[in-house]
Amino acid sequence: MTLTEAKPKVLLIGNIDHAQKAWIALGASAELIESTATQRTEFIQECKDGKFDGVIALYRSIPSVPLTGVFDEELLNVLPKSLRFIAHCGAGYDQIDVHACSARSPPIRVSNVPTAVDNATADVNMFLILGALRNFNTGMNALRQGKWRGQPAPPLGHDPQGKTLGILGMGGIGRNLKKKAEAFGMKVVYHNRRELGDELAAGAQYVSFDELLSTSDVISLNLPLNKNTRHIISKAEFAKMKDGVVVVNTARGAVMDEAALVEALDSGKVFSAGLDVYEEEPKIHPGLLSNQNVILVPHMGTWTSETMLSMEEWTIDNIRAALETGSLKSPVPEQAGLQ
Ligand SMILES: O=CC(=O)O
């Protein structure tokens, strides 16, 4: 870059909480602009006021997600015409209308953060599997109420050893979970849109969706939320499961019909459940709150300082790659063929 050449503009919405060093370093080759909006209407106004005109790339931080809400047509229509890249700091990007981004002329390219989230999310996943199998919630709650294990004592839990874990969605998190579950003696089967090659499957058996539902002792939901996966687990799917199945979800709440889960828990069809995600976060279905056989975590799959740092650095790498090469480091799969 010559001295007279203007630096490309990059917009941050929300905060960088961990990777400040990498963000400041990006400032050597980009003009960093920040939104001060505290709610969606303010952000839309900032856009309409032309505050972000000329911005090429946007860093969408985790704290900004509830603040701006969905990146839908309304928001895309007010974002600067110059915008070419949205780098989302998260694995799941169901809050971004990728189809509308691709349809813009020229398109807005979107990236997410795969890989960096795998370990921490699979750890929480394993925690929920163990917690739900052992049904620890009942005893732990009773202890805090000064009642030791409670009266009557909770029913005996189950060992993971020898149980079949059905992983629905064998992406990075699913494959990481597989390794962890095998260390606990579980047999892993999986279902995906496409069967994996031998190297990625690493011995996990590919089964149909129905076979996964009917043969698994524990079912783990590890697939992204989109129009094809919304409520993929609902009343009819619970009916196909084994009696006393354990269901765990660290993906997105809406891949499962929460009301159907509550019913299946109440009827005893589902022995216990472990959830990190909910259909209408931060609202929790009252039937889940009142059911002692559910272990509930408030969406903390990636809530570690190491993983948050990696995710933020990954997002900055996406922006750097976009500015330097015109391509994002980890574009979302829906845009793989985008010219
Ligand atoms: O839920 C967390 C993420 O999508 O990264």
The ligand as an SDF file (V2000), in Angstrom:
LIG
                    3D

  5  4  0  0  0  0  0  0  0  0999 V2000
  -23.4750  -21.6510   19.4970 O   0  0  0  0  0  0  0  0  0  0  0  0
  -22.3670  -21.3090   19.2660 C   0  0  0  0  0  0  0  0  0  0  0  0
  -21.8560  -21.0830   17.9400 C   0  0  0  0  0  0  0  0  0  0  0  0
  -22.6600  -21.1350   16.9870 O   0  0  0  0  0  0  0  0  0  0  0  0
  -20.6600  -20.8400   17.7970 O   0  0  0  0  0  0  0  0  0  0  0  0
  1  2  2  0
  2  3  1  0
  3  4  2  0
  3  5  1  0
M  END
$$$$
